[in-house]
Amino acid sequence: MTGQPDRIAEHDHDLALALVRVPAVRRAQVVHQQQVPRPPGLPAGRPRIGGVDRLHHVLGNRSKRAAAGVPLGHTLRLPYCGFGDGVSGLSLLEHYLRDSGSGVELPAAVIVETVQAEGGLLVATTAWLQELAELCARWGILLIVDDIQVGCGRTGGFFSFEEAGIVPDLVVLSKSISGYGLPMALTLLRPDLDVWQPGEHNGTFRGNCLAFATATAALQSYWPDRDLEKQTVARGEHVRLRLGTLGLPVRGRGLINGLVLPDPAQARAVCDESFRRGLIVETSGSSGEVVKLLPPLTIPDADLDAGLDTLCVAVRAVQAA
């Protein structure tokens, strides 16, 4: 393996250069891992993380879990945008923090998805995201955006939060970032938040040279301008227009969309019927009641329409059963 660190460093450099040339990115510090990235150390004495999504990738090794800097059970989950009948998770958090009798300590960070991919394609509004960013800034709470599923152009812009005009403290990317289906994840953070010791974020997952090369090529090929963004927005509108003809609720942004079925059994049946007809879709939502569509951003228009035709036939077959 002689020379491997040099090759990794070279690919790191190429990837970072390609990333900062994306129109929405001003500065990038690349911290990469093979699957789901973990944020660096959180502020000392701030044991809680406020989650308006969910935390995942909990490790079984005590020393690895300790790298988070806080016990992983110290998480406060709050209602997402649009939850219930006028319930505001952000107002609730503000009340918790203002009242010392609430028993809720000042969180170290808030983690949020701008579109809840596994939560049923719930979409946070621009106003809600801006309110969240302002709340975090007011209380000195780090804002972490989970862009693992909905980043890398999935909603249109390279980052899903661009439309809201907010600037998170940390962003986590994975899945599509490699550009070729290879295992890769990135953590983007403000340089002053990088408190890792040398090599602390290292391990056997570090240094997938092929993924670095494909990620760099994808960024250079698809993100020198905003053409892909405009195409994705237009195709997303087309998808939602087609799905709207089925008379069912439709959710989503860009090319991550969902069709809400009356019950989880029907959603599962639609997925099964679609598969029998040659189309792969999956369920999401709190009870699996949403059929989720994630077509490739580069899919030809004819293939996109063929897939939508198949899905519409499957939905009508299930409705008629």
Buried (B, 14 or more C-beta within 10 A) or exposed (E): EEEEEEEBEBBBEBBBEBBEEBEEBEEBBBBBBBEBBBBBBBBEEBBBBBBBBEBEEEEEEEEEBEBBBBEEEBBBEBBBBBEEEEEBBBBBBBEBBEEEEEEBBBBBBBBBBBBBBBBBBBBBEEEBBBBBBEBBEEBEBBBBBBBBBBBBBBBBBBBBBBBBEBBBBBBBBBBBBBBEEBBBBBBBBEEEBEEEEEEEBEEEBEBBEEBBBBBBBBBBEBBEEBEBBEBBBEBBEBBBEBBEEBEBBBBBBBBBBBBBBEEBEBBBBBBEBBBEEEBEBBBBBEEBBBBBBBBEBEBEEEEBBBBBEBBBBBBEBBBEE
